[in-house]
């Protein structure tokens, strides 16, 4: 079953990732993401719009560049499946 992840679901993942990168905090997978990735029958997908929203968040809130976003899986040129 395909599950669409919108920005509200995955934004916390990226916030925690950036806190780990910049503030050396422990990375803890958000519980909703942990549940979704534990369900092997789910295919987790992102739209290009969601990717753009995440890239905008990384750039505006964390002063990242596009290369950083691409390093962490936020590319717009491929179909994406989160956390595979």
mmCIF file of the N, C-alpha and C atoms, coordinates in Angstrom:
data_MODEL
# 
_entry.id   MODEL 
# 
loop_
_atom_site.group_PDB 
_atom_site.id 
_atom_site.type_symbol 
_atom_site.label_atom_id 
_atom_site.label_alt_id 
_atom_site.label_comp_id 
_atom_site.label_asym_id 
_atom_site.label_entity_id 
_atom_site.label_seq_id 
_atom_site.pdbx_PDB_ins_code 
_atom_site.Cartn_x 
_atom_site.Cartn_y 
_atom_site.Cartn_z 
_atom_site.occupancy 
_atom_site.B_iso_or_equiv 
_atom_site.pdbx_formal_charge 
_atom_site.auth_seq_id 
_atom_site.auth_comp_id 
_atom_site.auth_asym_id 
_atom_site.auth_atom_id 
_atom_site.pdbx_PDB_model_num 
ATOM 1   N N  . UNK A 1 1  ? 0.848  -1.167 0.000   1.00 0.00 ? 1  UNK A N  1 
ATOM 2   C CA . UNK A 1 1  ? 0.000  0.000  0.000   1.00 0.00 ? 1  UNK A CA 1 
ATOM 3   C C  . UNK A 1 1  ? 0.898  1.236  0.000   1.00 0.00 ? 1  UNK A C  1 
ATOM 4   N N  . UNK A 1 2  ? 0.590  2.188  -0.882  1.00 0.00 ? 2  UNK A N  1 
ATOM 5   C CA . UNK A 1 2  ? 1.333  3.434  -0.931  1.00 0.00 ? 2  UNK A CA 1 
ATOM 6   C C  . UNK A 1 2  ? 0.780  4.405  0.104   1.00 0.00 ? 2  UNK A C  1 
ATOM 7   N N  . UNK A 1 3  ? 1.693  4.986  0.858   1.00 0.00 ? 3  UNK A N  1 
ATOM 8   C CA . UNK A 1 3  ? 1.334  5.994  1.855   1.00 0.00 ? 3  UNK A CA 1 
ATOM 9   C C  . UNK A 1 3  ? 2.047  7.286  1.471   1.00 0.00 ? 3  UNK A C  1 
ATOM 10  N N  . UNK A 1 4  ? 1.270  8.328  1.269   1.00 0.00 ? 4  UNK A N  1 
ATOM 11  C CA . UNK A 1 4  ? 1.815  9.637  0.929   1.00 0.00 ? 4  UNK A CA 1 
ATOM 12  C C  . UNK A 1 4  ? 2.202  10.357 2.216   1.00 0.00 ? 4  UNK A C  1 
ATOM 13  N N  . UNK A 1 5  ? 3.439  10.802 2.286   1.00 0.00 ? 5  UNK A N  1 
ATOM 14  C CA . UNK A 1 5  ? 3.913  11.557 3.440   1.00 0.00 ? 5  UNK A CA 1 
ATOM 15  C C  . UNK A 1 5  ? 3.897  13.041 3.098   1.00 0.00 ? 5  UNK A C  1 
ATOM 16  N N  . UNK A 1 6  ? 3.040  13.797 3.757   1.00 0.00 ? 6  UNK A N  1 
ATOM 17  C CA . UNK A 1 6  ? 3.044  15.230 3.493   1.00 0.00 ? 6  UNK A CA 1 
ATOM 18  C C  . UNK A 1 6  ? 4.018  15.915 4.460   1.00 0.00 ? 6  UNK A C  1 
ATOM 19  N N  . UNK A 1 7  ? 4.178  17.189 4.266   1.00 0.00 ? 7  UNK A N  1 
ATOM 20  C CA . UNK A 1 7  ? 5.168  17.942 5.037   1.00 0.00 ? 7  UNK A CA 1 
ATOM 21  C C  . UNK A 1 7  ? 4.914  17.848 6.534   1.00 0.00 ? 7  UNK A C  1 
ATOM 22  N N  . UNK A 1 8  ? 3.657  17.883 6.943   1.00 0.00 ? 8  UNK A N  1 
ATOM 23  C CA . UNK A 1 8  ? 3.343  17.825 8.376   1.00 0.00 ? 8  UNK A CA 1 
ATOM 24  C C  . UNK A 1 8  ? 3.825  16.534 9.025   1.00 0.00 ? 8  UNK A C  1 
ATOM 25  N N  . UNK A 1 9  ? 3.861  15.458 8.274   1.00 0.00 ? 9  UNK A N  1 
ATOM 26  C CA . UNK A 1 9  ? 4.289  14.172 8.828   1.00 0.00 ? 9  UNK A CA 1 
ATOM 27  C C  . UNK A 1 9  ? 5.813  14.100 8.934   1.00 0.00 ? 9  UNK A C  1 
ATOM 28  N N  . UNK A 1 10 ? 6.525  14.591 7.922   1.00 0.00 ? 10 UNK A N  1 
ATOM 29  C CA . UNK A 1 10 ? 7.970  14.368 7.911   1.00 0.00 ? 10 UNK A CA 1 
ATOM 30  C C  . UNK A 1 10 ? 8.815  15.559 8.339   1.00 0.00 ? 10 UNK A C  1 
ATOM 31  N N  . UNK A 1 11 ? 8.217  16.718 8.551   1.00 0.00 ? 11 UNK A N  1 
ATOM 32  C CA . UNK A 1 11 ? 9.007  17.881 8.932   1.00 0.00 ? 11 UNK A CA 1 
ATOM 33  C C  . UNK A 1 11 ? 9.771  17.641 10.232  1.00 0.00 ? 11 UNK A C  1 
ATOM 34  N N  . UNK A 1 12 ? 9.159  16.964 11.177  1.00 0.00 ? 12 UNK A N  1 
ATOM 35  C CA . UNK A 1 12 ? 9.831  16.691 12.455  1.00 0.00 ? 12 UNK A CA 1 
ATOM 36  C C  . UNK A 1 12 ? 11.095 15.863 12.243  1.00 0.00 ? 12 UNK A C  1 
ATOM 37  N N  . UNK A 1 13 ? 11.077 14.950 11.272  1.00 0.00 ? 13 UNK A N  1 
ATOM 38  C CA . UNK A 1 13 ? 12.277 14.148 10.939  1.00 0.00 ? 13 UNK A CA 1 
ATOM 39  C C  . UNK A 1 13 ? 13.438 15.080 10.589  1.00 0.00 ? 13 UNK A C  1 
ATOM 40  N N  . UNK A 1 14 ? 13.179 16.050 9.711   1.00 0.00 ? 14 UNK A N  1 
ATOM 41  C CA . UNK A 1 14 ? 14.230 16.950 9.256   1.00 0.00 ? 14 UNK A CA 1 
ATOM 42  C C  . UNK A 1 14 ? 14.651 17.925 10.348  1.00 0.00 ? 14 UNK A C  1 
ATOM 43  N N  . UNK A 1 15 ? 13.717 18.347 11.177  1.00 0.00 ? 15 UNK A N  1 
ATOM 44  C CA . UNK A 1 15 ? 14.075 19.209 12.304  1.00 0.00 ? 15 UNK A CA 1 
ATOM 45  C C  . UNK A 1 15 ? 15.034 18.473 13.236  1.00 0.00 ? 15 UNK A C  1 
ATOM 46  N N  . UNK A 1 16 ? 14.730 17.235 13.552  1.00 0.00 ? 16 UNK A N  1 
ATOM 47  C CA . UNK A 1 16 ? 15.604 16.453 14.430  1.00 0.00 ? 16 UNK A CA 1 
ATOM 48  C C  . UNK A 1 16 ? 16.945 16.163 13.774  1.00 0.00 ? 16 UNK A C  1 
ATOM 49  N N  . UNK A 1 17 ? 16.924 15.911 12.459  1.00 0.00 ? 17 UNK A N  1 
ATOM 50  C CA . UNK A 1 17 ? 18.161 15.669 11.729  1.00 0.00 ? 17 UNK A CA 1 
ATOM 51  C C  . UNK A 1 17 ? 19.065 16.902 11.818  1.00 0.00 ? 17 UNK A C  1 
ATOM 52  N N  . UNK A 1 18 ? 18.485 18.090 11.647  1.00 0.00 ? 18 UNK A N  1 
ATOM 53  C CA . UNK A 1 18 ? 19.275 19.310 11.695  1.00 0.00 ? 18 UNK A CA 1 
ATOM 54  C C  . UNK A 1 18 ? 19.765 19.604 13.108  1.00 0.00 ? 18 UNK A C  1 
ATOM 55  N N  . UNK A 1 19 ? 18.971 19.301 14.110  1.00 0.00 ? 19 UNK A N  1 
ATOM 56  C CA . UNK A 1 19 ? 19.422 19.481 15.486  1.00 0.00 ? 19 UNK A CA 1 
ATOM 57  C C  . UNK A 1 19 ? 20.619 18.587 15.780  1.00 0.00 ? 19 UNK A C  1 
ATOM 58  N N  . UNK A 1 20 ? 20.608 17.386 15.224  1.00 0.00 ? 20 UNK A N  1 
ATOM 59  C CA . UNK A 1 20 ? 21.748 16.492 15.385  1.00 0.00 ? 20 UNK A CA 1 
ATOM 60  C C  . UNK A 1 20 ? 22.963 17.045 14.655  1.00 0.00 ? 20 UNK A C  1 
ATOM 61  N N  . UNK A 1 21 ? 22.776 17.473 13.401  1.00 0.00 ? 21 UNK A N  1 
ATOM 62  C CA . UNK A 1 21 ? 23.882 17.995 12.585  1.00 0.00 ? 21 UNK A CA 1 
ATOM 63  C C  . UNK A 1 21 ? 24.499 19.247 13.206  1.00 0.00 ? 21 UNK A C  1 
ATOM 64  N N  . UNK A 1 22 ? 23.663 20.168 13.621  1.00 0.00 ? 22 UNK A N  1 
ATOM 65  C CA . UNK A 1 22 ? 24.159 21.478 14.044  1.00 0.00 ? 22 UNK A CA 1 
ATOM 66  C C  . UNK A 1 22 ? 24.405 21.596 15.548  1.00 0.00 ? 22 UNK A C  1 
ATOM 67  N N  . UNK A 1 23 ? 23.604 20.911 16.335  1.00 0.00 ? 23 UNK A N  1 
ATOM 68  C CA . UNK A 1 23 ? 23.687 21.090 17.787  1.00 0.00 ? 23 UNK A CA 1 
ATOM 69  C C  . UNK A 1 23 ? 24.147 19.839 18.508  1.00 0.00 ? 23 UNK A C  1 
ATOM 70  N N  . UNK A 1 24 ? 24.545 18.846 17.740  1.00 0.00 ? 24 UNK A N  1 
ATOM 71  C CA . UNK A 1 24 ? 25.053 17.583 18.281  1.00 0.00 ? 24 UNK A CA 1 
ATOM 72  C C  . UNK A 1 24 ? 24.065 16.926 19.256  1.00 0.00 ? 24 UNK A C  1 
ATOM 73  N N  . UNK A 1 25 ? 22.782 17.041 18.947  1.00 0.00 ? 25 UNK A N  1 
ATOM 74  C CA . UNK A 1 25 ? 21.757 16.358 19.741  1.00 0.00 ? 25 UNK A CA 1 
ATOM 75  C C  . UNK A 1 25 ? 21.587 14.935 19.241  1.00 0.00 ? 25 UNK A C  1 
ATOM 76  N N  . UNK A 1 26 ? 21.114 14.074 20.114  1.00 0.00 ? 26 UNK A N  1 
ATOM 77  C CA . UNK A 1 26 ? 20.833 12.697 19.710  1.00 0.00 ? 26 UNK A CA 1 
ATOM 78  C C  . UNK A 1 26 ? 19.658 12.692 18.738  1.00 0.00 ? 26 UNK A C  1 
ATOM 79  N N  . UNK A 1 27 ? 19.795 11.896 17.672  1.00 0.00 ? 27 UNK A N  1 
ATOM 80  C CA . UNK A 1 27 ? 18.710 11.782 16.702  1.00 0.00 ? 27 UNK A CA 1 
ATOM 81  C C  . UNK A 1 27 ? 17.785 10.654 17.132  1.00 0.00 ? 27 UNK A C  1 
ATOM 82  N N  . UNK A 1 28 ? 16.516 10.991 17.321  1.00 0.00 ? 28 UNK A N  1 
ATOM 83  C CA . UNK A 1 28 ? 15.492 10.014 17.655  1.00 0.00 ? 28 UNK A CA 1 
ATOM 84  C C  . UNK A 1 28 ? 14.442 10.083 16.561  1.00 0.00 ? 28 UNK A C  1 
ATOM 85  N N  . UNK A 1 29 ? 14.163 8.947  15.943  1.00 0.00 ? 29 UNK A N  1 
ATOM 86  C CA . UNK A 1 29 ? 13.165 8.906  14.877  1.00 0.00 ? 29 UNK A CA 1 
ATOM 87  C C  . UNK A 1 29 ? 11.797 9.236  15.469  1.00 0.00 ? 29 UNK A C  1 
ATOM 88  N N  . UNK A 1 30 ? 11.075 10.179 14.875  1.00 0.00 ? 30 UNK A N  1 
ATOM 89  C CA . UNK A 1 30 ? 9.722  10.484 15.356  1.00 0.00 ? 30 UNK A CA 1 
ATOM 90  C C  . UNK A 1 30 ? 8.844  9.223  15.347  1.00 0.00 ? 30 UNK A C  1 
ATOM 91  N N  . UNK A 1 31 ? 8.006  9.094  16.333  1.00 0.00 ? 31 UNK A N  1 
ATOM 92  C CA . UNK A 1 31 ? 7.210  7.872  16.507  1.00 0.00 ? 31 UNK A CA 1 
ATOM 93  C C  . UNK A 1 31 ? 6.335  7.549  15.303  1.00 0.00 ? 31 UNK A C  1 
ATOM 94  N N  . UNK A 1 32 ? 5.747  8.553  14.673  1.00 0.00 ? 32 UNK A N  1 
ATOM 95  C CA . UNK A 1 32 ? 4.896  8.273  13.517  1.00 0.00 ? 32 UNK A CA 1 
ATOM 96  C C  . UNK A 1 32 ? 5.732  7.691  12.369  1.00 0.00 ? 32 UNK A C  1 
ATOM 97  N N  . UNK A 1 33 ? 6.937  8.223  12.156  1.00 0.00 ? 33 UNK A N  1 
ATOM 98  C CA . UNK A 1 33 ? 7.814  7.697  11.113  1.00 0.00 ? 33 UNK A CA 1 
ATOM 99  C C  . UNK A 1 33 ? 8.293  6.298  11.490  1.00 0.00 ? 33 UNK A C  1 
ATOM 100 N N  . UNK A 1 34 ? 8.633  6.118  12.734  1.00 0.00 ? 34 UNK A N  1 
ATOM 101 C CA . UNK A 1 34 ? 9.067  4.792  13.206  1.00 0.00 ? 34 UNK A CA 1 
ATOM 102 C C  . UNK A 1 34 ? 7.984  3.748  12.927  1.00 0.00 ? 34 UNK A C  1 
ATOM 103 N N  . UNK A 1 35 ? 6.742  4.097  13.222  1.00 0.00 ? 35 UNK A N  1 
ATOM 104 C CA . UNK A 1 35 ? 5.640  3.184  12.954  1.00 0.00 ? 35 UNK A CA 1 
ATOM 105 C C  . UNK A 1 35 ? 5.512  2.901  11.463  1.00 0.00 ? 35 UNK A C  1 
ATOM 106 N N  . UNK A 1 36 ? 5.521  3.954  10.654  1.00 0.00 ? 36 UNK A N  1 
ATOM 107 C CA . UNK A 1 36 ? 5.328  3.770  9.216   1.00 0.00 ? 36 UNK A CA 1 
ATOM 108 C C  . UNK A 1 36 ? 6.437  2.928  8.580   1.00 0.00 ? 36 UNK A C  1 
ATOM 109 N N  . UNK A 1 37 ? 7.688  3.139  8.975   1.00 0.00 ? 37 UNK A N  1 
ATOM 110 C CA . UNK A 1 37 ? 8.765  2.351  8.372   1.00 0.00 ? 37 UNK A CA 1 
ATOM 111 C C  . UNK A 1 37 ? 8.790  0.920  8.900   1.00 0.00 ? 37 UNK A C  1 
ATOM 112 N N  . UNK A 1 38 ? 8.160  0.688  10.034  1.00 0.00 ? 38 UNK A N  1 
ATOM 113 C CA . UNK A 1 38 ? 8.107  -0.676 10.562  1.00 0.00 ? 38 UNK A CA 1 
ATOM 114 C C  . UNK A 1 38 ? 7.091  -1.545 9.812   1.00 0.00 ? 38 UNK A C  1 
ATOM 115 N N  . UNK A 1 39 ? 6.175  -0.906 9.118   1.00 0.00 ? 39 UNK A N  1 
ATOM 116 C CA . UNK A 1 39 ? 5.147  -1.628 8.375   1.00 0.00 ? 39 UNK A CA 1 
ATOM 117 C C  . UNK A 1 39 ? 5.671  -1.919 6.969   1.00 0.00 ? 39 UNK A C  1 
ATOM 118 N N  . UNK A 1 40 ? 6.171  -3.108 6.768   1.00 0.00 ? 40 UNK A N  1 
ATOM 119 C CA . UNK A 1 40 ? 6.826  -3.475 5.509   1.00 0.00 ? 40 UNK A CA 1 
ATOM 120 C C  . UNK A 1 40 ? 5.885  -3.410 4.307   1.00 0.00 ? 40 UNK A C  1 
ATOM 121 N N  . UNK A 1 41 ? 4.591  -3.509 4.535   1.00 0.00 ? 41 UNK A N  1 
ATOM 122 C CA . UNK A 1 41 ? 3.652  -3.464 3.410   1.00 0.00 ? 41 UNK A CA 1 
ATOM 123 C C  . UNK A 1 41 ? 3.383  -2.031 2.930   1.00 0.00 ? 41 UNK A C  1 
ATOM 124 N N  . UNK A 1 42 ? 3.903  -1.033 3.636   1.00 0.00 ? 42 UNK A N  1 
ATOM 125 C CA . UNK A 1 42 ? 3.719  0.356  3.231   1.00 0.00 ? 42 UNK A CA 1 
ATOM 126 C C  . UNK A 1 42 ? 4.864  0.792  2.327   1.00 0.00 ? 42 UNK A C  1 
ATOM 127 N N  . UNK A 1 43 ? 4.510  1.437  1.241   1.00 0.00 ? 43 UNK A N  1 
ATOM 128 C CA . UNK A 1 43 ? 5.496  2.101  0.394   1.00 0.00 ? 43 UNK A CA 1 
ATOM 129 C C  . UNK A 1 43 ? 5.331  3.590  0.647   1.00 0.00 ? 43 UNK A C  1 
ATOM 130 N N  . UNK A 1 44 ? 6.328  4.192  1.277   1.00 0.00 ? 44 UNK A N  1 
ATOM 131 C CA . UNK A 1 44 ? 6.243  5.593  1.668   1.00 0.00 ? 44 UNK A CA 1 
ATOM 132 C C  . UNK A 1 44 ? 6.729  6.472  0.528   1.00 0.00 ? 44 UNK A C  1 
ATOM 133 N N  . UNK A 1 45 ? 5.898  7.422  0.125   1.00 0.00 ? 45 UNK A N  1 
ATOM 134 C CA . UNK A 1 45 ? 6.248  8.273  -1.011  1.00 0.00 ? 45 UNK A CA 1 
ATOM 135 C C  . UNK A 1 45 ? 6.093  9.749  -0.662  1.00 0.00 ? 45 UNK A C  1 
ATOM 136 N N  . UNK A 1 46 ? 6.831  10.558 -1.396  1.00 0.00 ? 46 UNK A N  1 
ATOM 137 C CA . UNK A 1 46 ? 6.789  12.009 -1.260  1.00 0.00 ? 46 UNK A CA 1 
ATOM 138 C C  . UNK A 1 46 ? 6.456  12.634 -2.600  1.00 0.00 ? 46 UNK A C  1 
ATOM 139 N N  . UNK A 1 47 ? 5.718  13.715 -2.580  1.00 0.00 ? 47 UNK A N  1 
ATOM 140 C CA . UNK A 1 47 ? 5.475  14.452 -3.813  1.00 0.00 ? 47 UNK A CA 1 
ATOM 141 C C  . UNK A 1 47 ? 6.600  15.459 -4.014  1.00 0.00 ? 47 UNK A C  1 
ATOM 142 N N  . UNK A 1 48 ? 6.722  15.962 -5.229  1.00 0.00 ? 48 UNK A N  1 
ATOM 143 C CA . UNK A 1 48 ? 7.707  17.012 -5.481  1.00 0.00 ? 48 UNK A CA 1 
ATOM 144 C C  . UNK A 1 48 ? 7.392  18.266 -4.677  1.00 0.00 ? 48 UNK A C  1 
ATOM 145 N N  . UNK A 1 49 ? 6.113  18.552 -4.472  1.00 0.00 ? 49 UNK A N  1 
ATOM 146 C CA . UNK A 1 49 ? 5.738  19.711 -3.669  1.00 0.00 ? 49 UNK A CA 1 
ATOM 147 C C  . UNK A 1 49 ? 6.239  19.566 -2.230  1.00 0.00 ? 49 UNK A C  1 
ATOM 148 N N  . UNK A 1 50 ? 6.097  18.382 -1.654  1.00 0.00 ? 50 UNK A N  1 
ATOM 149 C CA . UNK A 1 50 ? 6.597  18.141 -0.304  1.00 0.00 ? 50 UNK A CA 1 
ATOM 150 C C  . UNK A 1 50 ? 8.111  18.298 -0.265  1.00 0.00 ? 50 UNK A C  1 
ATOM 151 N N  . UNK A 1 51 ? 8.794  17.770 -1.271  1.00 0.00 ? 51 UNK A N  1 
ATOM 152 C CA . UNK A 1 51 ? 10.251 17.918 -1.330  1.00 0.00 ? 51 UNK A CA 1 
ATOM 153 C C  . UNK A 1 51 ? 10.646 19.390 -1.369  1.00 0.00 ? 51 UNK A C  1 
ATOM 154 N N  . UNK A 1 52 ? 9.928  20.174 -2.173  1.00 0.00 ? 52 UNK A N  1 
ATOM 155 C CA . UNK A 1 52 ? 10.212 21.614 -2.269  1.00 0.00 ? 52 UNK A CA 1 
ATOM 156 C C  . UNK A 1 52 ? 9.989  22.287 -0.916  1.00 0.00 ? 52 UNK A C  1 
ATOM 157 N N  . UNK A 1 53 ? 8.921  21.921 -0.220  1.00 0.00 ? 53 UNK A N  1 
ATOM 158 C CA . UNK A 1 53 ? 8.655  22.501 1.100   1.00 0.00 ? 53 UNK A CA 1 
ATOM 159 C C  . UNK A 1 53 ? 9.772  22.156 2.087   1.00 0.00 ? 53 UNK A C  1 
ATOM 160 N N  . UNK A 1 54 ? 10.261 20.931 2.044   1.00 0.00 ? 54 UNK A N  1 
ATOM 161 C CA . UNK A 1 54 ? 11.351 20.527 2.941   1.00 0.00 ? 54 UNK A CA 1 
ATOM 162 C C  . UNK A 1 54 ? 12.637 21.259 2.581   1.00 0.00 ? 54 UNK A C  1 
ATOM 163 N N  . UNK A 1 55 ? 12.940 21.355 1.286   1.00 0.00 ? 55 UNK A N  1 
ATOM 164 C CA . UNK A 1 55 ? 14.141 22.087 0.859   1.00 0.00 ? 55 UNK A CA 1 
ATOM 165 C C  . UNK A 1 55 ? 14.047 23.545 1.308   1.00 0.00 ? 55 UNK A C  1 
ATOM 166 N N  . UNK A 1 56 ? 12.869 24.156 1.127   1.00 0.00 ? 56 UNK A N  1 
ATOM 167 C CA . UNK A 1 56 ? 12.681 25.538 1.578   1.00 0.00 ? 56 UNK A CA 1 
ATOM 168 C C  . UNK A 1 56 ? 12.918 25.664 3.081   1.00 0.00 ? 56 UNK A C  1 
ATOM 169 N N  . UNK A 1 57 ? 12.412 24.697 3.849   1.00 0.00 ? 57 UNK A N  1 
ATOM 170 C CA . UNK A 1 57 ? 12.605 24.689 5.298   1.00 0.00 ? 57 UNK A CA 1 
ATOM 171 C C  . UNK A 1 57 ? 14.090 24.583 5.640   1.00 0.00 ? 57 UNK A C  1 
ATOM 172 N N  . UNK A 1 58 ? 14.804 23.667 4.998   1.00 0.00 ? 58 UNK A N  1 
ATOM 173 C CA . UNK A 1 58 ? 16.230 23.498 5.286   1.00 0.00 ? 58 UNK A CA 1 
ATOM 174 C C  . UNK A 1 58 ? 17.024 24.760 4.947   1.00 0.00 ? 58 UNK A C  1 
ATOM 175 N N  . UNK A 1 59 ? 16.657 25.408 3.861   1.00 0.00 ? 59 UNK A N  1 
ATOM 176 C CA . UNK A 1 59 ? 17.375 26.619 3.444   1.00 0.00 ? 59 UNK A CA 1 
ATOM 177 C C  . UNK A 1 59 ? 17.005 27.816 4.330   1.00 0.00 ? 59 UNK A C  1 
ATOM 178 N N  . UNK A 1 60 ? 15.719 28.040 4.555   1.00 0.00 ? 60 UNK A N  1 
ATOM 179 C CA . UNK A 1 60 ? 15.302 29.243 5.280   1.00 0.00 ? 60 UNK A CA 1 
ATOM 180 C C  . UNK A 1 60 ? 15.495 29.133 6.792   1.00 0.00 ? 60 UNK A C  1 
ATOM 181 N N  . UNK A 1 61 ? 15.240 27.978 7.357   1.00 0.00 ? 61 UNK A N  1 
ATOM 182 C CA . UNK A 1 61 ? 15.329 27.839 8.814   1.00 0.00 ? 61 UNK A CA 1 
ATOM 183 C C  . UNK A 1 61 ? 16.715 27.421 9.302   1.00 0.00 ? 61 UNK A C  1 
ATOM 184 N N  . UNK A 1 62 ? 17.471 26.698 8.470   1.00 0.00 ? 62 UNK A N  1 
ATOM 185 C CA . UNK A 1 62 ? 18.759 26.147 8.892   1.00 0.00 ? 62 UNK A CA 1 
ATOM 186 C C  . UNK A 1 62 ? 19.920 26.644 8.042   1.00 0.00 ? 62 UNK A C  1 
ATOM 187 N N  . UNK A 1 63 ? 19.650 27.537 7.095   1.00 0.00 ? 63 UNK A N  1 
ATOM 188 C CA . UNK A 1 63 ? 20.685 28.124 6.253   1.00 0.00 ? 63 UNK A CA 1 
ATOM 189 C C  . UNK A 1 63 ? 21.510 27.058 5.516   1.00 0.00 ? 63 UNK A C  1 
ATOM 190 N N  . UNK A 1 64 ? 20.838 26.042 5.037   1.00 0.00 ? 64 UNK A N  1 
ATOM 191 C CA . UNK A 1 64 ? 21.493 24.987 4.270   1.00 0.00 ? 64 UNK A CA 1 
ATOM 192 C C  . UNK A 1 64 ? 21.534 25.384 2.805   1.00 0.00 ? 64 UNK A C  1 
ATOM 193 N N  . UNK A 1 65 ? 22.392 24.722 2.053   1.00 0.00 ? 65 UNK A N  1 
ATOM 194 C CA . UNK A 1 65 ? 22.381 24.928 0.611   1.00 0.00 ? 65 UNK A CA 1 
ATOM 195 C C  . UNK A 1 65 ? 21.732 23.709 -0.054  1.00 0.00 ? 65 UNK A C  1 
ATOM 196 N N  . UNK A 1 66 ? 21.517 23.798 -1.343  1.00 0.00 ? 66 UNK A N  1 
ATOM 197 C CA . UNK A 1 66 ? 20.830 22.724 -2.067  1.00 0.00 ? 66 UNK A CA 1 
ATOM 198 C C  . UNK A 1 66 ? 21.640 21.437 -2.041  1.00 0.00 ? 66 UNK A C  1 
ATOM 199 N N  . UNK A 1 67 ? 22.970 21.520 -2.016  1.00 0.00 ? 67 UNK A N  1 
ATOM 200 C CA . UNK A 1 67 ? 23.807 20.315 -1.960  1.00 0.00 ? 67 UNK A CA 1 
ATOM 201 C C  . UNK A 1 67 ? 23.568 19.544 -0.660  1.00 0.00 ? 67 UNK A C  1 
ATOM 202 N N  . UNK A 1 68 ? 23.375 20.272 0.432   1.00 0.00 ? 68 UNK A N  1 
ATOM 203 C CA . UNK A 1 68 ? 23.087 19.620 1.702   1.00 0.00 ? 68 UNK A CA 1 
ATOM 204 C C  . UNK A 1 68 ? 21.749 18.885 1.625   1.00 0.00 ? 68 UNK A C  1 
ATOM 205 N N  . UNK A 1 69 ? 20.751 19.548 1.064   1.00 0.00 ? 69 UNK A N  1 
ATOM 206 C CA . UNK A 1 69 ? 19.435 18.932 0.928   1.00 0.00 ? 69 UNK A CA 1 
ATOM 207 C C  . UNK A 1 69 ? 19.519 17.677 0.066   1.00 0.00 ? 69 UNK A C  1 
ATOM 208 N N  . UNK A 1 70 ? 20.257 17.747 -1.028  1.00 0.00 ? 70 UNK A N  1 
ATOM 209 C CA . UNK A 1 70 ? 20.411 16.585 -1.902  1.00 0.00 ? 70 UNK A CA 1 
ATOM 210 C C  . UNK A 1 70 ? 21.139 15.449 -1.186  1.00 0.00 ? 70 UNK A C  1 
ATOM 211 N N  . UNK A 1 71 ? 22.128 15.789 -0.382  1.00 0.00 ? 71 UNK A N  1 
ATOM 212 C CA . UNK A 1 71 ? 22.872 14.776 0.390   1.00 0.00 ? 71 UNK A CA 1 
ATOM 213 C C  . UNK A 1 71 ? 21.926 13.983 1.293   1.00 0.00 ? 71 UNK A C  1 
ATOM 214 N N  . UNK A 1 72 ? 20.879 14.635 1.765   1.00 0.00 ? 72 UNK A N  1 
ATOM 215 C CA . UNK A 1 72 ? 19.936 13.990 2.676   1.00 0.00 ? 72 UNK A CA 1 
ATOM 216 C C  . UNK A 1 72 ? 18.655 13.546 1.984   1.00 0.00 ? 72 UNK A C  1 
ATOM 217 N N  . UNK A 1 73 ? 18.754 13.300 0.682   1.00 0.00 ? 73 UNK A N  1 
ATOM 218 C CA . UNK A 1 73 ? 17.664 12.654 -0.033  1.00 0.00 ? 73 UNK A CA 1 
ATOM 219 C C  . UNK A 1 73 ? 16.601 13.554 -0.615  1.00 0.00 ? 73 UNK A C  1 
ATOM 220 N N  . UNK A 1 74 ? 16.772 14.844 -0.569  1.00 0.00 ? 74 UNK A N  1 
ATOM 221 C CA . UNK A 1 74 ? 15.761 15.750 -1.080  1.00 0.00 ? 74 UNK A CA 1 
ATOM 222 C C  . UNK A 1 74 ? 16.133 16.219 -2.486  1.00 0.00 ? 74 UNK A C  1 
ATOM 223 N N  . UNK A 1 75 ? 16.104 15.307 -3.442  1.00 0.00 ? 75 UNK A N  1 
ATOM 224 C CA . UNK A 1 75 ? 16.338 15.679 -4.833  1.00 0.00 ? 75 UNK A CA 1 
ATOM 225 C C  . UNK A 1 75 ? 15.007 15.762 -5.550  1.00 0.00 ? 75 UNK A C  1 
ATOM 226 N N  . UNK A 1 76 ? 14.930 16.603 -6.532  1.00 0.00 ? 76 UNK A N  1 
ATOM 227 C CA . UNK A 1 76 ? 13.686 16.778 -7.272  1.00 0.00 ? 76 UNK A CA 1 
ATOM 228 C C  . UNK A 1 76 ? 13.691 16.052 -8.598  1.00 0.00 ? 76 UNK A C  1 
ATOM 229 N N  . UNK A 1 77 ? 14.815 15.432 -8.963  1.00 0.00 ? 77 UNK A N  1 
ATOM 230 C CA . UNK A 1 77 ? 14.907 14.844 -10.287 1.00 0.00 ? 77 UNK A CA 1 
ATOM 231 C C  . UNK A 1 77 ? 14.591 13.346 -10.299 1.00 0.00 ? 77 UNK A C  1 
ATOM 232 N N  . UNK A 1 78 ? 14.271 12.769 -9.147  1.00 0.00 ? 78 UNK A N  1 
ATOM 233 C CA . UNK A 1 78 ? 13.968 11.351 -9.123  1.00 0.00 ? 78 UNK A CA 1 
ATOM 234 C C  . UNK A 1 78 ? 12.716 11.082 -8.302  1.00 0.00 ? 78 UNK A C  1 
ATOM 235 N N  . UNK A 1 79 ? 12.085 9.961  -8.566  1.00 0.00 ? 79 UNK A N  1 
ATOM 236 C CA . UNK A 1 79 ? 10.970 9.514  -7.731  1.00 0.00 ? 79 UNK A CA 1 
ATOM 237 C C  . UNK A 1 79 ? 11.556 9.103  -6.394  1.00 0.00 ? 79 UNK A C  1 
ATOM 238 N N  . UNK A 1 80 ? 10.987 9.513  -5.300  1.00 0.00 ? 80 UNK A N  1 
ATOM 239 C CA . UNK A 1 80 ? 11.601 9.280  -4.005  1.00 0.00 ? 80 UNK A CA 1 
ATOM 240 C C  . UNK A 1 80 ? 10.769 8.331  -3.161  1.00 0.00 ? 80 UNK A C  1 
ATOM 241 N N  . UNK A 1 81 ? 11.476 7.505  -2.460  1.00 0.00 ? 81 UNK A N  1 
ATOM 242 C CA . UNK A 1 81 ? 10.874 6.715  -1.390  1.00 0.00 ? 81 UNK A CA 1 
ATOM 243 C C  . UNK A 1 81 ? 11.687 7.013  -0.151  1.00 0.00 ? 81 UNK A C  1 
ATOM 244 N N  . UNK A 1 82 ? 11.034 7.423  0.895   1.00 0.00 ? 82 UNK A N  1 
ATOM 245 C CA . UNK A 1 82 ? 11.724 7.840  2.099   1.00 0.00 ? 82 UNK A CA 1 
ATOM 246 C C  . UNK A 1 82 ? 12.253 6.645  2.865   1.00 0.00 ? 82 UNK A C  1 
ATOM 247 N N  . UNK A 1 83 ? 13.475 6.756  3.315   1.00 0.00 ? 83 UNK A N  1 
ATOM 248 C CA . UNK A 1 83 ? 14.082 5.804  4.250   1.00 0.00 ? 83 UNK A CA 1 
ATOM 249 C C  . UNK A 1 83 ? 14.148 4.377  3.705   1.00 0.00 ? 83 UNK A C  1 
ATOM 250 N N  . UNK A 1 84 ? 14.583 4.208  2.493   1.00 0.00 ? 84 UNK A N  1 
ATOM 251 C CA . UNK A 1 84 ? 14.718 2.851  1.966   1.00 0.00 ? 84 UNK A CA 1 
ATOM 252 C C  . UNK A 1 84 ? 16.142 2.394  2.028   1.00 0.00 ? 84 UNK A C  1 
# 
